[in-house]
Amino acid sequence: MPYYVILVVHLLCAFVFVGTVFFEVLMLPSVRRNVSPTAMGEVELAIGDRARRLMPWVLALLYAAGVALAWQYRALLVHPLQSAFGVLLCLKIVLAISVFAHFGFAMRLRRHGRLRGRTSRRLHLSVFVHVVAIVLMAKALFHVAW
């Protein structure tokens, strides 16, 4: 598959995932303060149901495309400390693995009925910080050198 197609798939999936995390962390809390608990419960249930059906596919494509993109730089990743690009790409990969671990942990907690308010908010906030850092590193890859 051409590099450009893989890159576009990766970017579109990243937009969906980062946008969803952004919405859940920065938009929903203020909505929650202005909507009745009953209505908000219904909204959160509907959003959660949709996210549980959509996000596994988005994440599968996002990570598959990410691996395909990283594969193009496999020679550079053998000695990542030799360039800013290598360092940033490695950090980006480590953060992406951490996001995946967060997602897996959240799904495990949900399956056992233990994904509740404060834990959920902390996981979302952590993932938000991770994805912001990933986006910044993705932009810096081609613009930062030392």
C-alpha positions in Angstrom: 0.0 0.0 0.0 1.4 3.4 -0.8 2.9 5.4 2.0 0.5 8.3 1.4 -2.6 6.1 1.7 -1.3 4.7 5.0 -0.5 8.2 6.3 -4.0 9.4 5.4 -5.7 6.4 7.2 -3.5 7.0 10.2 -4.3 10.7 10.3 -8.1 10.2 9.9 -8.2 7.6 12.6 -6.1 9.9 14.8 -8.5 12.7 14.2 -11.4 10.5 15.3 -9.6 9.2 18.4 -8.1 12.5 19.5 -11.4 14.3 18.8 -13.3 11.7 20.9 -10.9 12.1 23.8 -11.0 15.9 23.5 -14.8 15.8 23.6 -15.0 13.5 26.6 -12.4 15.5 28.6 -13.1 19.1 27.7 -16.7 19.2 26.5 -18.7 16.7 28.5 -17.8 18.0 32.0 -19.2 21.5 31.3 -22.3 19.9 29.7 -22.8 17.8 32.7 -23.1 20.9 34.9 -26.0 22.3 32.7 -28.0 19.2 32.1 -30.1 17.1 34.5 -28.5 14.0 35.9 -31.2 11.8 34.2 -30.7 13.4 30.8 -26.9 13.3 31.2 -27.0 9.6 32.1 -28.9 8.9 28.9 -26.5 11.0 26.8 -23.4 9.3 28.4 -24.9 5.9 27.9 -25.6 6.6 24.2 -22.1 8.1 23.6 -20.5 5.2 25.5 -22.4 2.6 23.4 -21.4 4.3 20.2 -17.8 4.6 21.3 -17.6 0.9 22.3 -18.7 -0.1 18.8 -16.6 2.4 16.9 -13.3 2.8 18.8 -12.0 -0.7 18.5 -12.1 -0.4 14.7 -10.6 3.1 14.8 -7.8 2.0 17.1 -7.1 -1.1 15.1 -6.7 0.9 11.9 -4.8 3.7 13.8 -2.3 1.2 15.2 -2.0 -0.9 12.1 -1.3 2.2 10.0 1.1 3.5 12.7 3.1 0.2 12.6 3.2 0.4 8.8 4.5 4.0 9.0 7.1 3.2 11.6 8.2 0.3 9.4 9.4 2.8 6.8 11.8 4.1 9.4 13.0 0.8 10.8 16.6 1.4 9.9 16.6 4.7 11.8 14.9 3.1 14.8 17.9 0.7 15.2 19.9 3.7 16.5 17.2 6.2 17.6 19.5 8.4 19.7 21.5 9.5 16.7 18.9 12.0 15.5 16.1 14.2 16.8 13.7 12.4 14.5 14.7 9.0 16.0 14.3 10.3 19.6 10.9 11.9 18.9 9.6 8.9 16.9 10.6 6.5 19.7 8.9 8.8 22.3 5.8 8.9 20.1 5.8 5.1 19.8 6.2 4.7 23.6 3.3 7.1 24.3 1.2 5.3 21.7 1.9 2.0 23.4 0.9 3.6 26.7 -2.4 4.9 25.2 -3.1 1.3 24.0 -2.4 0.0 27.5 -4.7 2.6 29.0 -7.4 1.6 26.6 -6.9 -2.1 27.4 -7.0 -1.3 31.1 -10.2 0.6 30.8 -11.9 -2.2 28.8 -10.8 -4.7 31.5 -12.2 -2.5 34.3 -15.4 -2.0 32.3 -15.8 -5.8 31.8 -15.5 -6.3 35.5 -17.9 -3.4 36.3 -15.2 -1.3 38.0 -14.8 1.6 35.6 -16.5 4.3 37.6 -16.4 8.1 37.8 -13.1 9.1 39.2 -11.1 6.2 37.6 -12.7 6.9 34.3 -12.0 10.6 34.5 -8.4 10.0 35.4 -7.9 7.5 32.6 -9.5 10.0 30.1 -7.3 12.8 31.4 -4.1 10.7 31.1 -5.0 9.6 27.6 -5.7 13.2 26.7 -2.3 14.3 27.9 -0.7 11.4 26.0 -2.5 12.2 22.7 -1.7 15.9 22.9 2.0 15.0 23.4 1.8 12.5 20.5 0.3 15.1 18.2 3.0 17.7 19.2 5.7 15.1 18.5 4.2 14.1 15.2 4.4 17.7 14.1 7.9 18.2 15.5 9.3 15.1 13.8 10.0 17.0 10.6 10.7 20.4 12.1 13.0 19.8 15.1 16.7 19.0 14.7 19.7 19.0 17.0 
